[in-house]
Amino acid sequence: MQRIAITGGVAEGKTTVLQMFAALGATTLSSDAIAATLLHPGTDLWRQVIQEFGQAITTADGLLARERLAQWAFSEVRVRRRLNRLMHPVVVHTLEEQLEALRGSTLLVFVEVPLLVEVALQGWFDGVIVVQATPSLQQRRLLERGLPHLRVRHILQAQLPTRCKVAFADWVVRTHRSLVSVQRQVQRIWRSLTESRGVY
């Protein structure tokens, strides 16, 4: 089974690219979706995060106040490191389990892993797709989501620049272009992975 990672920075279109591969018939996974599931109320990780950061990061109905926690983590390096130490091992372990469960049922899987390079997971994969927009477009997209300017600055400053991730790429999908252009880029990668190998 070939494993292809999709990575890049915030607001660069990773999920859109993943969805385009899914629409072409690909099997897909997302580490962000795994993390969201692992943080549901009552899970071990949910309890660990609350124990680490306190009830102030929960809502009245017991849900994790993810926006509040994210704002705190992006504004304070120590908080971000504490959160990453809790989450990364559990997310990586669950991702490994899900990939193993797919073995034998599919020949090709695309996995969205935003922090692929930061946590040195590129060796897990047979190929890496880096999704890249421009910093100004990232900023505009985040502002359009309703985030305040200071929060946007903290988020972008906290992340490894995508240009550093391009060095690990087998393919780069540039998303500052039109959606039609992005679709064509995805289709070219799909054909290169499937037609020559007879995967689909």
MODAFEN-V704782 format. One record per residue. SS is DSSP state (H for helix, E for strand, - for the rest). NEAR is the number of other ideal C-beta (glycine too) atoms within 8 Angstrom. Layout:
BEGIN
ss=SS near=NEAR
ss=SS near=NEAR
END
This chain:
BEGIN
ss=- near=10
ss=E near=11
ss=E near=11
ss=E near=14
ss=E near=16
ss=E near=14
ss=E near=15
ss=E near=13
ss=- near=14
ss=- near=9
ss=- near=10
ss=- near=13
ss=- near=12
ss=H near=12
ss=H near=9
ss=H near=9
ss=H near=15
ss=H near=13
ss=H near=9
ss=H near=11
ss=H near=13
ss=H near=10
ss=H near=6
ss=- near=9
ss=- near=5
ss=- near=10
ss=E near=9
ss=E near=12
ss=E near=14
ss=E near=10
ss=H near=13
ss=H near=9
ss=H near=9
ss=H near=13
ss=H near=10
ss=H near=8
ss=H near=7
ss=H near=13
ss=- near=11
ss=- near=8
ss=- near=7
ss=- near=5
ss=- near=9
ss=H near=6
ss=H near=11
ss=H near=13
ss=H near=9
ss=H near=9
ss=H near=15
ss=H near=12
ss=H near=6
ss=H near=9
ss=H near=12
ss=- near=6
ss=H near=5
ss=H near=6
ss=H near=12
ss=E near=9
ss=- near=7
ss=- near=3
ss=- near=4
ss=- near=6
ss=- near=7
ss=E near=12
ss=- near=9
ss=H near=7
ss=H near=6
ss=H near=9
ss=H near=13
ss=H near=8
ss=H near=9
ss=H near=11
ss=H near=10
ss=H near=11
ss=H near=8
ss=- near=8
ss=H near=6
ss=H near=6
ss=H near=11
ss=H near=11
ss=H near=8
ss=H near=10
ss=H near=13
ss=H near=8
ss=H near=8
ss=H near=12
ss=H near=12
ss=H near=10
ss=H near=8
ss=H near=11
ss=H near=12
ss=H near=10
ss=H near=8
ss=H near=10
ss=H near=13
ss=H near=8
ss=H near=8
ss=H near=10
ss=H near=13
ss=H near=7
ss=H near=6
ss=H near=12
ss=E near=7
ss=- near=4
ss=- near=5
ss=E near=7
ss=- near=7
ss=E near=13
ss=E near=14
ss=E near=15
ss=E near=15
ss=E near=16
ss=- near=11
ss=- near=11
ss=- near=10
ss=- near=14
ss=- near=11
ss=- near=6
ss=- near=8
ss=- near=6
ss=- near=11
ss=H near=10
ss=H near=5
ss=H near=6
ss=- near=12
ss=- near=5
ss=E near=11
ss=E near=13
ss=E near=16
ss=E near=14
ss=E near=15
ss=E near=15
ss=- near=16
ss=- near=6
ss=H near=8
ss=H near=6
ss=H near=12
ss=H near=14
ss=H near=10
ss=H near=8
ss=H near=10
ss=H near=14
ss=H near=10
ss=H near=6
ss=- near=7
ss=- near=4
ss=- near=8
ss=- near=5
ss=H near=6
ss=H near=6
ss=H near=12
ss=H near=12
ss=H near=8
ss=H near=10
ss=H near=12
ss=H near=13
ss=H near=6
ss=H near=8
ss=- near=8
ss=- near=8
ss=- near=8
ss=H near=13
ss=H near=6
ss=H near=8
ss=H near=16
ss=H near=10
ss=H near=5
ss=H near=9
ss=- near=10
ss=- near=5
ss=E near=10
ss=E near=9
ss=E near=14
ss=E near=10
ss=- near=13
ss=- near=7
ss=- near=6
ss=- near=5
ss=H near=5
ss=H near=6
ss=H near=9
ss=H near=16
ss=H near=9
ss=H near=8
ss=H near=11
ss=H near=13
ss=H near=9
ss=H near=8
ss=H near=11
ss=H near=11
ss=H near=8
ss=H near=8
ss=H near=12
ss=H near=11
ss=- near=6
ss=- near=6
ss=- near=8
ss=- near=6
ss=- near=8
ss=- near=6
END
